[in-house]
Amino acid sequence: IISLHSCPIERQHKTQSADLVQRVTVAMPARAQVIRSRKQLISQRAALIGAVVGGAVMGGAIMSLPWEDEVVYGMERDTAVLEHLQPLSNEKYSRTTVYFDSHGVRCEAWFYEPSVQTRREMDQGRVPPVVVMAHGLGSQKDMGLHPYAEQFAASGLAVLAFDYRGFGGSDGWPRHDVNWRKHLEDWEAAVEWVRAGGLGTGRVDPARLALWGVSYSGGHVLCTAASLGPDRVKVVVANAPYLQAQRAVAQLIQERGVLPLARALAAAMNDKVRGFLGLPPAYIKLIGRKGELSLLQLSDEEMEQVQRPTPARQGGWRNLTTARMLLGAAAYSPIAMVDQIRVPVLVVAGTRDDVCPVELAREAVTRMGSKARLIERPHAHIELHRHGAEPDNLKPVIEFLQEQLGGVVVDAAPAGLLAHTAESQFG
């Protein structure tokens, strides 16, 4: 899984229904500043030649790709209201829809709140802690997060499950732009919104806040914990975490060869230039079979798992991602940040995972030292997420969160209303 940064001119659609948005002014953490050297690194002649060559390559990409039959141009948001995604309420928990702001764009989230009965049975005696979660690469909250969130909530843990900008119920354009820098900004915005009281007074304890991520967001939660520090984040759960870009790039070259990779990079340059020109984005498949123009190429076995019948997805989700995200392959390696984490971390990894190898998970846990724990399961990448929500597999995760956040350790809660239909595209 690779998320590679580009800098498109983004047109962010802002909603007119401001009365629905819960806005809280928060102080975002200061970001590191890039210090640019004043020393002239290349001559003006070399820079001019580079610009001409680069322009010719990008122009060639624009001219050639209309004949690329696997590239899709443009993607619209579907605003249809889906019945199976409406608020829920039962004896264990309730689920409502809330909104927060990330860099001027409205993000949608589901808030799972333990019921009065659950809190009484848990005998916590205080406001519940909160787990903030979001999905992995190119996915959104209605793609298999519900079985996890409902069992957390039924065990006394409040949950905020959100969509990144451009996905699901969140605003933002272009749609399905997998941009790791924007994702990290959304994680920070979600945490700061909760800490500032965005969920309401006395409903959650923001001083006891956990992060939960899977696959690509498994790397995001590690980076966010390292960036925000122990004053904001108290514990982290990373499932099959994406950790190192260099390993992913080497694997791409080994599996696909140079020519297919060049084809993908041509699509990425095409999309990059289209962004500069204000044209509709160029999309490639998020997942595909071997030989297809896609970000991830899965085995026939895993493709069968993700292509099962699924319910309709919020926002009109399609198996597409902006091609521009392929550019800058080595820019994002969360494993470089794990040394800075100062809170307990639980890593769950699959021994048959070819996308996020267990060897990197072991290395990350070793780097983090005694504050980190590792659970290994005999699964490949997609099936690890599917089986992870099974009560027997989720029980040690809930116990870990209860142990670190406070409260009574209990058995995993039974599945709820959407648990079966949530076995979906990536669920």
Secondary structure, DSSP 8 states (H G I E B T S, - for coil): ---------------S-GGG------------------S--S-HHHHHHHHHHHHHHHHHHHHHGGG-TT-EE----B----GGGS-EE-SSEEEEEEEEEETTEEEEEEEEEE-HHHHHHHT--S---EEEEE--TT--TTTT-HHHHHHHHHTT-EEEEE--TTSTT---SSTT---HHHHHHHHHHHHHHHHTTTT-TTTS-TTSEEEEEETHHHHHHHHHHHHH-TTT--EEEEES----HHHHHHHHHHHH-HHHHHHHHHHHHHHHHHHHHT---EEEEEEE-TTSSEEEE--HHHHHHHTS-----TB---SEEEGGGGSSGGG--GGGGGGG--S-EEEEEETT-SSS-HHHHHHHHHHHGGGEEEEEES--HHHHHHHHTSHHHHHHHHHHHHHHH-S---------TTTTTT--S--
